[in-house]
């Protein structure tokens, strides 16, 4: 037969194509599994980012509250540390408040 060699080449090429198709289908299945896994990872990471943002907001609020308390304390400490100017009582200067002089302390 004069076409025997051509038929063998055709059969070989068809077999190679079918093997390539099988390999491509296997790759497709692996890639689809990867996509599913990556989508799950993405969802998990998005939830983690959301949780971390909420935690950051909470920490920010707590730190702001602490800073407010510290500022109040600093202001009150400054007021307490400010010396009271001496007052004049009956023509003389006294470091005592007027109430202490009137009561007799």
Buried (B, 14 or more C-beta within 10 A) or exposed (E): EEEEEEEEEEEEEEEEEEEEEEEEEEEEEEEEEEEEEEEEEEEEEEEEEEEEEEEEEEEEEEEEEEEEEEEEEEEEEEEEEEEEEEBEBEEEEEEEBEEEBEEEE
